[in-house]
């Protein structure tokens, strides 16, 4: 790939990692304030950027295979990686149809949506994951969306691995940006914060319905 093309992709990968870092900050603040909208907003932002990272580096499209392979080689990323995951890669594909399919398969089932709390110790402990539309388990740190669960600690660890590799390339390609980013004039390192532990408490919000 042309160096300018490589630079564009590396810069975009770093942007997506920084967007995730910002959303982790929003998530932690929202957890502290027990703000449901902020919690789900941040989680959706994290998942959207995770999808973008995955699509750039492990695209399922034939036309992007060469680009993805070369970028992974440059970053030293293996083909087998937690972000190379079908659920993440296809997260927003035909999202409206995916909603229709989820609604159809959950007909007459006890469903759970917009729940935040400790599912195992709630009245919804017996609900099957496939019948959860959106929920965040504060204890297990599992974000469930349309019946698929994502371990956020594991996901952020995998993203942190990608971020560190991207930063090592980015700082060499765009040193001036890193110098400007540090108040002391030295390159800074983008580090993904992990969600802070939260005390067990009553759920900030929960919704359930039996159809």
Long-range contacts (C-beta under 8 A, 24 or more apart in sequence): 1-67, 1-70, 6-70, 6-71, 6-74, 6-173, 7-173, 7-174, 9-56, 9-67, 9-71, 10-71, 10-166, 10-169, 10-170, 10-173, 11-170, 11-173, 11-174, 12-52, 12-56, 13-53, 13-56, 13-57, 13-71, 13-162, 13-166, 14-163, 14-166, 14-167, 14-170, 14-190, 16-49, 16-52, 16-53, 16-56, 17-49, 17-53, 17-159, 17-162, 17-163, 17-166, 17-167, 17-190, 17-192, 18-190, 19-45, 19-49, 20-45, 20-46, 20-49, 20-50, 20-156, 20-159, 20-163, 20-192, 21-163, 21-190, 21-191, 21-192, 21-193, 23-49, 24-156, 24-192, 24-193, 24-194, 24-195, 25-193, 27-195, 28-193, 28-195, 28-196, 31-138, 31-195, 31-196, 31-198, 32-196, 32-198, 34-201, 34-204, 35-204, 36-114, 36-116, 36-204, 36-205, 39-116, 39-136, 39-204, 40-114, 40-134, 40-136, 43-136, 43-143, 43-152, 46-152, 46-155, 46-156, 47-88, 47-91, 47-143, 47-145, 47-150, 48-91, 48-92, 50-83, 50-88, 50-91, 50-155, 50-159, 51-88, 51-89, 51-91, 51-92, 53-83, 53-159, 53-162, 54-83, 54-84, 54-85, 54-88, 54-89, 55-89, 57-83, 57-84, 57-162, 58-83, 58-84, 58-89, 59-89, 60-89, 60-90, 74-169, 75-162, 75-165, 75-166, 75-169, 76-165, 77-162, 77-165, 81-158, 82-154, 82-155, 82-158, 83-158, 83-159, 83-162, 87-148, 87-150, 88-150, 91-145, 98-146, 99-146, 102-133, 102-146, 102-147, 105-130, 105-147, 106-130, 106-131, 106-133, 106-147, 106-211, 107-211, 108-211, 109-210, 109-211, 110-208, 110-209, 110-210, 110-211, 111-208, 111-209, 111-210, 111-211, 112-206, 112-207, 112-208, 113-207, 113-208, 113-209, 114-205, 114-206, 114-207, 115-203, 115-205, 115-206, 115-207, 115-208, 116-203, 116-204, 116-205, 116-206, 117-202, 117-203, 117-204, 117-206, 118-200, 118-203, 121-200, 122-203, 122-206, 123-208, 124-206, 124-208, 127-208, 138-198, 138-200, 138-203, 139-200, 141-195, 152-195, 153-194, 153-195, 156-192, 156-194, 156-195, 157-194, 159-192, 160-191, 160-192, 163-190, 163-191, 163-192, 164-189
